[in-house]
Amino acid sequence: MSVKEIFETMSYGPAPEQAGDALAWIVDRGARFGHFIDGAFTEPGEGFESRNPATGEVLATLTQATSSDVAAAVDAARLAQPEWEALGGKGRARYLYALARLLQKHARLFAVLETLDNGKPIREARDIDVPLAQRHFYYHAGLAQLMEQELPGRAALGVCGQVIPWNFPLLMLAWKVAPALAMGNTVVLKPAEWTSLTALCFADICQQAGLPKGVLNIVTGDGAVGEMVVNAEVDKVAFTGSTEVGRKIREATAGRGIALSLELGGKSPFIVFEDADIDSAIEGVVDAIWFNGGQVCCAGSRLLVQEGIAEDFHTRLKARMATLRVGDPLDKCIDVGAIVDPAQKARIAALVDASGGEVFRAGDAPEGCFYPPTLISGLSPADPLMQEEVFGPVLVSTTFRTPAEAVQLANNTRYGLAASVWSENINTALDVAPKLVSGIVWINGSNMMDAAAGFGGVRESGWGREGGWEGARSYTRLVDDLPALTPVEGFAGEKVEPVAVDRTAKMYIGGKQARPDGGYAKAVYGADGSLIGQAPIANRKDIRNAVEAARGAAGWAGATAHNRAQVLYYLGENLSARADGFAALIDRMTGETGGRAEVEAAVDRLFTYAAWCDKFEGAVKPVPGRVVAMALNEPCGVIGALCPDEAPLLGLVSVMAPIIAMGNRAVLVASEPFPMAALEFIQVLETSDVPGGVVNILTGSHAELAKPLATHMDLECVWSFSSTDLAAEIERGAAGVVKRTWVDGLARDWLTAQGEGRVFLDAATEVKTVWVPYGA
């Protein structure tokens, strides 16, 4: 037999990793664990078993946290936070470096413990999870070192409640704990019920590093404990997990005035064009969907193959699937390990069994909590398996003919976490990538991640980014402690004065003046009680019409930044030409004398955001390897906003300008007590080359229009600067489709820098990270 024949016929021999040290660590601690609160482990209490999913063996008994445990953890974090922040970034960096070093020192212990607890192959835990966790602590130690220099005027949020999933227990801990601590926050962490052991081992090395008491607290238990953490007196909630739970968290935090970031589910497309390197693409599929047994939120679980190569591709893919090895996760030769829990395996099996497609399984899986790599084809785009997240080693496949159809199929989902594009023609790949509604796009690759590059999604995949400066900033706030807004009331009048020519009360929708759907208007009086005019009263149908017009103006996002700047400059010019009239109107409405200053500030603001159009830059992230990771600032889409009441013109302009400068379209509800300035501004819009539908202006009750804005399916974001307290209404309404919200509630001085700047531009954009490998 030749050497070639030997290599083609011989089977892999077992290469087991020894678990002795990890099991010894568990036994040395009595195989029973309490919580980690205020720098020490509590006495173990009543709880639940943590099992090895590959064998069913009980590894340890963990304690179910009570409400008093969670309260103690939050109190400890609250007490420790001021001193931890007062250390300064450089002082905090020393602890983060120490944690990174200790993760390296105990790398094999963490890798084996992760595999025992989670069931993932030891190769993945050893070569991916643990090194990436180390990388996050090193990277964020650097951000802490540079914080005062690079983030002037920003401070920690306070106490952060964090809830992490079971698919990457240690890595998810690092993703959340490292930036929070780096920016000066303290943390109460709730690891997943099924996979808590590496978090508790991390608490052990926190003691070794001398991390001050109360800076990191860990409470264990089921979903009820996560709910307690979310409902506790924390300043931010950060969650990674299912969209269903994320929606409930949004509802639970509505109106509380705390920060929230959600990294949720996905149904990511894996797009293969005819000119792709097929063998490389097939290996990419293996990495995209069978990495970690498909239990990955960004798994490439929807395979879209161009028709010309579909048959050949599927034939080769099935042959490759037949070589995948499923079995003992501690065996270094294993490709697919165990499913995390029998309940998850049962869910996967039920979804596949209900499928009406052609099912191909790569052999039989071993007895126990294992599921074979599976390919399902012949499904329609609307089939549940094409739309719902399976979270297992199951790939669904369909075909497309043209790049346009590929984009349409890829975006036909409620999710928007990741996408993978395979083509040897870089022009094709870079043409398709920006059209994909996704927070991450990998070109000729999959599952590329690094601490320097932001990770996160859009749509029902959540919002917020983890990694990079963008992730770190989400754990900070502006130092300015602005007071809360107080309601602003308009003026009443007693008589209606005759006018020479009556003026019809109209709003601005789709580039045209439009009567309100309900046909009602309200009288607007000046401070002296005299009638200024009539303002339309918008209703939910007017919201619908305005959103529809905004969706129709999608071409604005494709306009060049230079062209958008020209329109904003032109708006400023035309507003300036009518400054006297606007100043007099503002003074008459408000009874103040600041109309001239407000108009001048509005003109200046338009010029400011015109300047920002082509200067709010993305970045090329310094990630390891021969790959360019480009962080691009993309428009959110259609943004609905309740404009400030107290600054009728300047508030409208300060909200509108950053929205449209970044390529979004706006549905604006003008100042409720002083709407006439917005209605006059319509004439400026009509003469300034603003495409129809890019800006839509409604007037009416903020309280009545808040819910239709928040619940509208075709709005990507809702902002509110209303003096009416609508935070709970908006945030609860937005939970249905996991919509981004920005409810300010602060009394900004719109005439100053408080009314402009990067905070508005950040809110008007999403960061899309596009990964492009290069070279050999």
BAFIKOL-476611 format. One record per residue (C-alpha): residue in one letter; x, y, z. Coordinates in pm, whole numbers, plus 50000, padded with zeros to 5 digits. Layout:
% BAFIKOL-476611
> a  X  Y  Z
...
END
This chain:
% BAFIKOL-476611
> m  50000  50000  50000
> s  50138  50339  49900
> v  50173  50632  50136
> k  49899  50810  49939
> e  49663  50514  49986
> i  49742  50500  50356
> f  49649  50867  50400
> e  49328  50819  50201
> t  49210  50511  50391
> m  49333  50541  50746
> s  49096  50667  51012
> y  49179  50920  51278
> g  49298  50778  51605
> p  49167  50929  51927
> a  49367  51217  52076
> p  49195  51278  52411
> e  49266  51583  52623
> q  49314  51499  52990
> a  49051  51657  53213
> g  49226  51585  53545
> d  49327  51942  53631
> a  48982  52084  53555
> l  48808  51813  53756
> a  49058  51865  54037
> w  48973  52238  54041
> i  48605  52147  54084
> v  48676  51885  54354
> d  48912  52113  54545
> r  48619  52352  54587
> g  48392  52076  54709
> a  48205  52051  54376
> r  47954  52296  54525
> f  47962  52665  54448
> g  47801  52972  54594
> h  47795  53315  54433
> f  48088  53555  54403
> i  47984  53872  54585
> d  48200  54154  54723
> g  48524  53973  54643
> a  48443  53639  54806
> f  48246  53321  54741
> t  47930  53282  54944
> e  47836  52960  55115
> p  47668  52718  54869
> g  47292  52704  54896
> e  47006  52521  54735
> g  47045  52501  54363
> f  47090  52289  54056
> e  47336  52054  53890
> s  47583  52146  53618
> r  47634  51848  53387
> n  47876  51746  53115
> p  47647  51735  52810
> a  47864  51475  52637
> t  47831  51219  52917
> g  47549  51340  53140
> e  47792  51331  53433
> v  47726  51579  53716
> l  48020  51819  53739
> a  47910  52039  54027
> t  47614  52180  54216
> l  47549  52551  54176
> t  47344  52785  54390
> q  47017  52936  54274
> a  47035  53307  54355
> t  46758  53470  54554
> s  46644  53830  54535
> s  46854  53905  54845
> d  47163  53758  54675
> v  47112  53982  54371
> a  47048  54283  54593
> a  47370  54211  54787
> a  47565  54186  54462
> v  47423  54518  54337
> d  47493  54686  54671
> a  47852  54561  54666
> a  47897  54687  54310
> r  47742  55025  54398
> l  47970  55067  54697
> a  48284  54974  54499
> q  48210  55180  54187
> p  48327  55529  54295
> e  48668  55409  54410
> w  48710  55187  54106
> e  48638  55480  53874
> a  48860  55708  54081
> l  49158  55479  54011
> g  49163  55634  53665
> g  49206  55450  53340
> k  49572  55382  53398
> g  49505  55230  53739
> r  49226  55009  53604
> a  49444  54901  53312
> r  49687  54731  53553
> y  49411  54501  53681
> l  49288  54421  53332
> y  49642  54335  53221
> a  49673  54108  53524
> l  49348  53930  53435
> a  49468  53883  53078
> r  49797  53735  53204
> l  49617  53500  53440
> l  49388  53383  53161
> q  49704  53297  52966
> k  49862  53127  53263
> h  49555  52908  53318
> a  49457  52875  52952
> r  49442  52497  52945
> l  49235  52483  53263
> f  48979  52723  53118
> a  48969  52541  52783
> v  48908  52199  52936
> l  48657  52334  53186
> e  48468  52507  52904
> t  48453  52186  52702
> l  48338  51980  53002
> d  48065  52228  53086
> n  47951  52328  52736
> g  48024  52027  52514
> k  48215  52218  52244
> p  48523  52055  52089
> i  48840  52112  52287
> r  49011  52246  51975
> e  48760  52531  51959
> a  48779  52614  52330
> r  49159  52594  52326
> d  49232  52772  51998
> i  48945  53023  51971
> d  48744  53091  52285
> v  49019  53124  52543
> p  49266  53319  52322
> l  48988  53561  52223
> a  48893  53609  52588
> q  49256  53692  52664
> r  49263  53930  52368
> h  48960  54119  52498
> f  49119  54183  52835
> y  49446  54294  52677
> y  49267  54518  52429
> h  49042  54678  52687
> a  49332  54726  52924
> g  49471  54945  52646
> l  49142  55132  52613
> a  49143  55196  52988
> q  49499  55328  52962
> l  49391  55573  52691
> m  49043  55661  52818
> e  49113  56005  52964
> q  49305  56104  52650
> e  49070  55961  52386
> l  48730  55997  52555
> p  48745  56339  52721
> g  48428  56449  52889
> r  48297  56096  52935
> a  48257  55898  53257
> a  48140  55555  53368
> l  47771  55474  53376
> g  47788  55312  53721
> v  47672  54957  53793
> c  47615  54728  53495
> g  47391  54422  53504
> q  47506  54167  53248
> v  47338  53846  53137
> i  47530  53611  52908
> p  47440  53294  52712
> w  47563  52936  52722
> n  47722  52905  52377
> f  48045  53098  52454
> p  48045  53123  52835
> l  48396  53256  52892
> l  48419  53460  52574
> m  48084  53632  52636
> l  48202  53713  52988
> a  48514  53876  52842
> w  48312  54067  52580
> k  48102  54227  52851
> v  48313  54245  53164
> a  48631  54383  53001
> p  48483  54702  52848
> a  48263  54768  53150
> l  48555  54751  53393
> a  48786  54940  53157
> m  48551  55238  53148
> g  48517  55251  53528
> n  48195  55059  53585
> t  48135  54775  53825
> v  47948  54461  53725
> v  47687  54212  53840
> l  47711  53918  53598
> k  47460  53635  53556
> p  47611  53346  53354
> a  47389  53090  53181
> e  47237  52824  53403
> w  47381  52542  53191
> t  47737  52681  53171
> s  47847  52875  53480
> l  48171  52701  53571
> t  48419  52910  53371
> a  48262  53228  53512
> l  48321  53096  53862
> c  48676  52998  53767
> f  48722  53354  53638
> a  48610  53481  53978
> d  48891  53270  54122
> i  49153  53449  53912
> c  48997  53786  54000
> q  49094  53706  54358
> q  49443  53612  54240
> a  49471  53943  54054
> g  49368  54136  54365
> l  49068  54292  54192
> p  48907  54523  54450
> k  48605  54381  54631
> g  48271  54443  54466
> v  48409  54539  54125
> l  48292  54209  53975
> n  48006  54008  54124
> i  47867  53682  53984
> v  47528  53533  54069
> t  47418  53197  53930
> g  47079  53052  53853
> d  46808  53018  53592
> g  46624  53279  53390
> a  46449  53410  53700
> v  46786  53531  53829
> g  46852  53708  53501
> e  46516  53879  53543
> m  46618  53989  53893
> v  46939  54141  53758
> v  46749  54325  53484
> n  46500  54463  53737
> a  46766  54561  53992
> e  46885  54918  54055
> v  47153  54913  53786
> d  47262  55183  53541
> k  47295  54961  53236
> v  47175  54620  53123
> a  47380  54430  52865
> f  47229  54110  52733
> t  47327  53845  52481
> g  47069  53580  52402
> s  46746  53515  52219
> t  46536  53785  52056
> e  46236  53669  52258
> v  46412  53736  52588
> g  46565  54058  52454
> r  46217  54186  52378
> k  46110  54116  52738
> i  46417  54296  52870
> r  46334  54601  52659
> e  45986  54603  52812
> a  46123  54557  53165
> t  46368  54848  53130
> a  46122  55083  52956
> g  46104  55423  53119
> r  46375  55356  53375
> g  46633  55584  53218
> i  46906  55319  53206
> a  47132  55222  52918
> l  47061  54901  52730
> s  47249  54697  52472
> l  47111  54382  52314
> e  47298  54124  52106
> l  47026  53886  51995
> g  46947  53612  51746
> g  47036  53574  51381
> k  46960  53382  51065
> s  47269  53479  50873
> p  47299  53427  50496
> f  47600  53251  50342
> i  47603  53368  49978
> v  47806  53176  49717
> f  47845  53321  49367
> e  47930  53117  49057
> d  48285  53253  49043
> a  48365  53154  49402
> d  48643  52911  49491
> i  48404  52624  49564
> d  48636  52418  49780
> s  48720  52722  49994
> a  48354  52816  50016
> i  48265  52466  50137
> e  48525  52493  50413
> g  48371  52829  50490
> v  48030  52663  50525
> v  48179  52410  50768
> d  48314  52695  50980
> a  47998  52902  50945
> i  47741  52648  51060
> w  47915  52352  51227
> f  48152  52557  51439
> n  48036  52508  51801
> g  47771  52271  51669
> g  47584  52559  51506
> q  47511  52704  51849
> v  47625  53047  51736
> c  47412  53358  51700
> c  47597  53464  51382
> a  47607  53112  51231
> g  47576  53108  50852
> s  47263  52898  50874
> r  47106  53002  50538
> l  47306  52885  50237
> l  47229  53080  49917
> v  47402  52932  49610
> q  47392  53070  49256
> e  47200  52831  49032
> g  47483  52757  48789
> i  47692  52583  49056
> a  47421  52470  49296
> e  47417  52101  49204
> d  47795  52068  49207
> f  47821  52268  49530
> h  47567  52056  49715
> t  47730  51733  49595
> r  48070  51843  49721
> l  47921  51979  50042
> k  47753  51647  50124
> a  48082  51466  50061
> r  48256  51704  50301
> m  47983  51661  50560
> a  48039  51286  50551
> t  48395  51342  50679
> l  48293  51549  50981
> r  48359  51368  51306
> v  48098  51391  51581
> g  48181  51267  51928
> d  48366  51317  52255
> p  48442  51692  52275
> l  48765  51623  52466
> d  48901  51436  52164
> k  49118  51674  51960
> c  49013  51494  51640
> i  48646  51578  51685
> d  48483  51841  51461
> v  48137  51859  51622
> g  48085  51808  51992
> a  47776  51774  52208
> i  47462  51986  52215
> v  47462  52185  52537
> d  47157  52020  52695
> p  46897  51755  52611
> a  46629  52026  52602
> q  46818  52207  52327
> k  46870  51884  52133
> a  46498  51811  52151
> r  46418  52159  52019
> i  46653  52112  51722
> a  46509  51771  51641
> a  46151  51900  51657
> l  46225  52183  51414
> v  46394  51951  51166
> d  46125  51685  51192
> a  45858  51945  51113
> s  46042  52050  50797
> g  45901  51968  50458
> g  46234  51990  50279
> e  46487  51733  50164
> v  46691  51637  50471
> f  47048  51509  50449
> r  47224  51398  50766
> a  47596  51333  50780
> g  47574  50987  50933
> d  47452  50887  51275
> a  47546  51078  51585
> p  47666  50895  51899
> e  47420  50812  52171
> g  47354  51094  52411
> c  47329  51467  52361
> f  47464  51474  52005
> y  47305  51580  51676
> p  47456  51512  51331
> p  47544  51789  51083
> t  47231  51835  50874
> l  47154  51998  50537
> i  46795  52079  50435
> s  46715  52194  50083
> g  46403  52256  49879
> l  46248  52505  50121
> s  46062  52820  50024
> p  46196  53152  50159
> a  45896  53174  50392
> d  45945  52828  50544
> p  45990  52845  50923
> l  46334  52685  50899
> m  46439  52961  50655
> q  46321  53226  50899
> e  46363  53093  51252
> e  46689  53046  51439
> v  46752  52674  51496
> f  47068  52719  51705
> g  47207  52380  51613
> p  47411  52206  51340
> v  47137  52254  51080
> l  47196  52429  50747
> v  46909  52528  50515
> s  46978  52595  50149
> t  46820  52761  49848
> t  46938  52907  49517
> f  46942  53244  49340
> r  47006  53364  48986
> t  47130  53725  49006
> p  47314  53936  49264
> a  46997  54141  49311
> e  46801  53826  49395
> a  47075  53716  49634
> v  47047  54044  49821
> q  46669  54017  49830
> l  46681  53664  49971
> a  46956  53752  50218
> n  46757  54047  50355
> n  46431  53849  50370
> t  46451  53799  50746
> r  46367  53986  51062
> y  46727  53950  51175
> g  47039  54138  51074
> l  47344  54011  51260
> a  47597  53875  51010
> a  47642  53770  50647
> s  47910  53596  50442
> v  47979  53664  50072
> w  48192  53435  49855
> s  48324  53549  49517
> e  48662  53566  49348
> n  48548  53896  49193
> i  48609  54160  49458
> n  48383  54400  49268
> t  48090  54163  49310
> a  48162  54110  49678
> l  48202  54480  49757
> d  47894  54565  49554
> v  47679  54322  49752
> a  47821  54382  50101
> p  47680  54735  50157
> k  47335  54621  50040
> l  47307  54352  50307
> v  47109  54455  50615
> s  47361  54323  50861
> g  47595  54445  51132
> i  47884  54230  51007
> v  47978  54112  50660
> w  48258  53864  50598
> i  48397  53841  50245
> n  48541  53499  50157
> g  48541  53406  50522
> s  48321  53351  50823
> n  48326  53390  51202
> m  48618  53635  51194
> m  48611  53827  51523
> d  48846  54044  51723
> a  48831  54274  52024
> a  48925  54571  51805
> a  48628  54528  51569
> g  48272  54597  51676
> f  48030  54305  51680
> g  47653  54347  51681
> g  47342  54356  51469
> v  47045  54550  51341
> r  46672  54479  51316
> e  46572  54204  51561
> s  46933  54108  51612
> g  46949  54395  51858
> w  47155  54710  51885
> g  47484  54822  52031
> r  47833  54698  51952
> e  48079  54492  52152
> g  48446  54548  52081
> g  48636  54849  51956
> w  48596  55206  52072
> e  48228  55193  51977
> g  48170  54911  52225
> a  48362  55086  52501
> r  48175  55416  52452
> s  47847  55237  52521
> y  47967  55190  52880
> t  48016  55564  52927
> r  47806  55879  52956
> l  47868  56249  52898
> v  47993  56417  53213
> d  47743  56705  53178
> d  47477  56644  53440
> l  47183  56805  53267
> p  46860  56857  53460
> a  46544  56674  53364
> l  46303  56842  53128
> t  45992  57008  53262
> p  45674  57027  53053
> v  45643  57326  52820
> e  45295  57465  52768
> g  45164  57683  52490
> f  44946  57988  52535
> a  44570  58021  52531
> g  44366  58283  52349
> e  44013  58411  52382
> k  43929  58556  52045
> v  43981  58482  51681
> e  44095  58783  51486
> p  43987  58814  51123
> v  44258  58768  50858
> a  44265  58896  50502
> v  44332  58554  50350
> d  44279  58235  50549
> r  44566  57985  50543
> t  44493  57612  50518
> a  44658  57411  50794
> k  44884  57155  50627
> m  45173  56928  50717
> y  45464  56815  50497
> i  45463  56457  50370
> g  45649  56315  50072
> g  45771  56654  49953
> k  45419  56802  49945
> q  45199  56993  50181
> a  44921  56762  50299
> r  44603  56805  50496
> p  44577  56597  50814
> d  44394  56268  50773
> g  44151  56350  51053
> g  44073  56693  50913
> y  44129  56866  51246
> a  44348  57161  51340
> k  44412  57357  51656
> a  44449  57728  51707
> v  44796  57846  51808
> y  44810  58164  52014
> g  45095  58395  52097
> a  45205  58500  52443
> d  44976  58804  52417
> g  44674  58585  52349
> s  44649  58678  51981
> l  44590  58409  51720
> i  44900  58317  51520
> g  44746  58049  51302
> q  44612  57696  51277
> a  44828  57382  51319
> p  44711  57044  51182
> i  44645  56764  51430
> a  44815  56450  51298
> n  44698  56098  51376
> r  44836  55746  51327
> k  44734  55745  50960
> d  44944  56056  50902
> i  45233  55871  51068
> r  45169  55582  50829
> n  45168  55812  50525
> a  45485  55990  50636
> v  45671  55663  50697
> e  45559  55532  50359
> a  45691  55848  50192
> a  46019  55815  50380
> r  46059  55451  50272
> g  46008  55568  49915
> a  46301  55809  49947
> a  46555  55531  50007
> g  46776  55675  49731
> w  46885  55947  49974
> a  47106  55691  50152
> g  47284  55631  49821
> a  47352  56001  49759
> t  47713  56099  49809
> a  47810  56271  50130
> h  47915  56570  49920
> n  47568  56596  49766
> r  47395  56569  50103
> a  47622  56846  50230
> q  47519  57073  49941
> v  47152  57030  50029
> l  47218  57116  50394
> y  47423  57420  50298
> y  47139  57531  50072
> l  46889  57486  50356
> g  47108  57707  50570
> e  47127  57974  50301
> n  46752  57982  50249
> l  46677  57987  50622
> s  46920  58275  50666
> a  46740  58472  50394
> r  46418  58449  50597
> a  46576  58507  50936
> d  46377  58817  51026
> g  46041  58650  50973
> f  46137  58341  51171
> a  46283  58547  51458
> a  45967  58751  51489
> l  45748  58439  51476
> i  45950  58264  51748
> d  45934  58567  51976
> r  45560  58598  51921
> m  45497  58228  51996
> t  45720  58198  52302
> g  45684  58545  52452
> e  46063  58565  52473
> t  46319  58776  52289
> g  46559  58505  52178
> g  46416  58444  51831
> r  46708  58603  51646
> a  46965  58395  51838
> e  46764  58078  51774
> v  46749  58139  51399
> e  47120  58216  51379
> a  47199  57899  51576
> a  46974  57697  51344
> v  47157  57828  51038
> d  47489  57749  51202
> r  47369  57400  51291
> l  47275  57327  50929
> f  47624  57435  50822
> t  47778  57223  51098
> y  47608  56904  50986
> a  47677  56988  50622
> a  48042  56990  50726
> w  48001  56657  50909
> c  47848  56481  50606
> d  48182  56376  50459
> k  48385  56385  50781
> f  48209  56140  51012
> e  48454  55874  50918
> g  48469  55502  50967
> a  48789  55321  51055
> v  49012  55034  50952
> k  49050  54818  51259
> p  49393  54677  51351
> v  49286  54313  51372
> p  49535  54023  51365
> g  49609  53847  51037
> r  49606  53949  50673
> v  49260  54100  50673
> v  49111  54446  50655
> a  48823  54501  50898
> m  48645  54817  50788
> a  48405  54980  51034
> l  48161  55175  50819
> n  47908  55427  50951
> e  47581  55346  50776
> p  47246  55526  50807
> c  46989  55358  51028
> g  46710  55406  50773
> v  46391  55591  50868
> i  46405  55771  51202
> g  46098  55908  51377
> a  46152  56191  51622
> l  45953  56402  51866
> c  46126  56738  51848
> p  46200  56964  52145
> d  45912  57176  52265
> e  46120  57457  52409
> a  46316  57543  52091
> p  46058  57538  51810
> l  46293  57603  51519
> l  46637  57521  51654
> g  46512  57198  51812
> l  46360  57083  51484
> v  46675  57165  51290
> s  46906  57012  51553
> v  46719  56682  51527
> m  46660  56684  51150
> a  47009  56784  51037
> p  47214  56493  51178
> i  46947  56246  51067
> i  46955  56351  50702
> a  47328  56434  50702
> m  47401  56066  50763
> g  47168  55952  50483
> n  46857  55871  50688
> r  46506  55990  50623
> a  46311  56170  50894
> v  45954  56170  51022
> l  45948  56467  51259
> v  45676  56570  51500
> a  45728  56940  51566
> s  45718  57126  51896
> e  45373  57069  52040
> p  45315  57408  52208
> f  45492  57612  51936
> p  45438  57434  51602
> m  45415  57732  51366
> a  45793  57763  51315
> a  45804  57407  51180
> l  45515  57479  50943
> e  45696  57789  50816
> f  46013  57579  50774
> i  45826  57367  50521
> q  45866  57650  50270
> v  46242  57645  50327
> l  46247  57271  50259
> e  46043  57316  49941
> t  46298  57559  49797
> s  46618  57382  49900
> d  46645  57071  49677
> v  46549  56829  49954
> p  46411  56520  49774
> g  46050  56439  49853
> g  46014  56203  50148
> v  46356  56271  50299
> v  46202  56508  50554
> n  45841  56478  50669
> i  45693  56715  50927
> l  45381  56652  51135
> t  45221  56854  51412
> g  45003  56741  51695
> s  45004  56578  52036
> h  45331  56411  52129
> a  45152  56184  52374
> e  44912  56060  52106
> l  45174  56018  51833
> a  45445  55853  52045
> k  45292  55505  52037
> p  45228  55494  51659
> l  45589  55598  51605
> a  45728  55344  51852
> t  45525  55052  51721
> h  45552  55122  51347
> m  45719  54823  51179
> d  45895  55033  50913
> l  46071  55276  51145
> e  46425  55175  51242
> c  46466  55422  51528
> v  46263  55658  51744
> w  46407  55965  51917
> s  46222  56176  52171
> f  46323  56518  52301
> s  45967  56602  52398
> s  45908  56780  52726
> t  45627  56531  52784
> d  45757  56223  52969
> l  45705  55951  52709
> a  46003  55727  52780
> a  45808  55426  52906
> e  45551  55452  52625
> i  45814  55470  52353
> e  46054  55209  52488
> r  45777  54963  52564
> g  45622  55011  52221
> a  45959  54968  52051
> a  46009  54628  52216
> g  45780  54459  51965
> v  46035  54478  51685
> v  46337  54546  51909
> k  46370  54899  51774
> r  46647  55138  51873
> t  46530  55431  52081
> w  46684  55748  52214
> v  46465  55909  52477
> d  46660  56203  52608
> g  46452  56352  52888
> l  46721  56614  52956
> a  46697  56991  52950
> r  46960  57063  52687
> d  47065  57415  52605
> w  47007  57386  52232
> l  47198  57708  52167
> t  47522  57548  52289
> a  47729  57240  52211
> q  47480  57038  52416
> g  47254  57047  52111
> e  47493  56905  51854
> g  47790  56678  51796
> r  47896  56317  51780
> v  47630  56190  52016
> f  47369  56281  51752
> l  47575  56133  51469
> d  47630  55810  51663
> a  47256  55782  51719
> a  47190  55837  51347
> t  47422  55559  51230
> e  47493  55189  51265
> v  47846  55052  51250
> k  47880  54780  50986
> t  48206  54586  51002
> v  48317  54444  50668
> w  48600  54189  50682
> v  48811  54153  50365
> p  49101  53902  50366
> y  49396  53980  50144
> g  49717  53813  50032
> a  49824  53458  50094
END
